[in-house]
Amino acid sequence: MKYEKKVTLNSRELLQADQLAKRVCAFDHTVKEIYLSNQYNYFPEMPTFIFATEKEQMVGMAMIYADEKPGEEVDLRVEVDPDFRRQGIATELVRQVMTVLAEFGYHDYNFGSEKAFLEQNPQFLTNTNLAIDDFDYYMQAEQPLPIANDELASILTVREMKAEDKKSLIPLYCVAFDESADSAVNYIEESFRSKQPVNYVLTCHDEVVGYSAVDVGEDKIDYFYGLFIAQKFQGRGFGTFFIKKMMELQRAKGTKAFSLEVEPNNQAAIKAYRHAGFKIISEVTYLKRSSSKEKAPE
């Protein structure tokens, strides 16, 4: 078995990683595929991917998502091909991940999983010494529901983000996600400068009042993230209008379906997404060590 660390993946590795993720999802009856970019990582030079290959075929991979400075929590995903499980691959991947995190000053982390996987593997948490720390709802929709509010349509506009929007977006982003100005600047700047994602803003009488990034998936399944409506404009149907309109615009580009994650206590957002046509199809769980024992998820 060969292990390799990479900051980014080349086209061949991206293809193999995508194929691995699909095999894992099909076998585990899960839906969320692994994120395959280091775009938002705080340290652009930090190894993001660690993968295992057997006869030039990728059979396991770990991904590090560390968009905050050291001291903040890091999100980890570990995937192992179903045909290669229980061979110590995940253990070695996690060991190498821990080495990378220590080198860059990170000590707090969680492992991403899904409720469906945990239900099929009831001994997993005990065997790995992990516990559920938090969870999000994973929602999907195939097409937007009709926009029925003509009054909103007369005052709201959805368009792609422009460079001049950054100045007004950054303070709104800080409030929406309780982030520092540095973090907001990094996120908005990085999103805007890259080819991916597509960035949309919602305006009310030409004032920017909302934002969302849209990651365009290889299978024409778009993923919405970073979505927010400015606080003083919430509770007026703006969020539902915004996401419906973005779905319309992306459908015109060939998108087949849409997905997003939302915290279960964010009932206002869940209501807006349901009104736009989204349904909860999975629970994404975040697992943390329940003690100092060092076991790895297989």
Summary of the structure (lengths in Angstrom):
residues: 298
radius of gyration: 19.8
end to end distance: 15.8
largest distance: 61.4
contacts: 922
relative contact order: 0.16
helix: 36%
strand: 31%
